[in-house]
């Protein structure tokens, strides 16, 4: 199945609480049925999300 979208979110803590709204964003990104999302422990934290077509 081809990929149709990429989102890279900055300042998403790898562990612990982040800014207001970050936890809701991460939960939604990781639970979307047509997406795969992964935290990356780089800098202050990055969340990379790929969406399938």
N, C-alpha and C positions, 0 to 999 in steps of 0.2 A: 504494500500500500504506500503510495507516495506521500511525502510530507508537503503541507501547504502553508505552514506558517511557523515563524520563530519569534519568540519573545525572550529578551534578556533583561532581567530586572536587577538593578544595582541596589546596594545597601539593604540586602536581605540577610540578616544575621544567620550564620550557619547553625548556631545554637543560641537559645535564649530569646527573650522578647525583643521586638524591633519597634519601629515607629508605629503610631496608630494606623491601623488598616493593613499592615504587612501580614499579620497572621491570617486575616480573612482572605487576602489575595493568594497567599501560599496554599491555604486549604482549598480554595476554589480551583487554582491551577492544577494541583495534584489530584483532585477528584474528578476532573473533567474526563468523560469517557473516551474522547477522541484526542487526548493529549497525553504527553509524557513530560513530566517536570522533575528536575533534579537540582538540589542545591550544590553550589560549588564554593569550597572554602578558599576564596581568593579575595584579598583585600578585606573590605568590610562585609563581604558576602554577596554572592550573585545567585540568582535563580534562573535556570535556563529551561524554557518550555518549548517543545515541538508539538505542533498540531497536525494530525493526519487528515487527509482529504476525505 
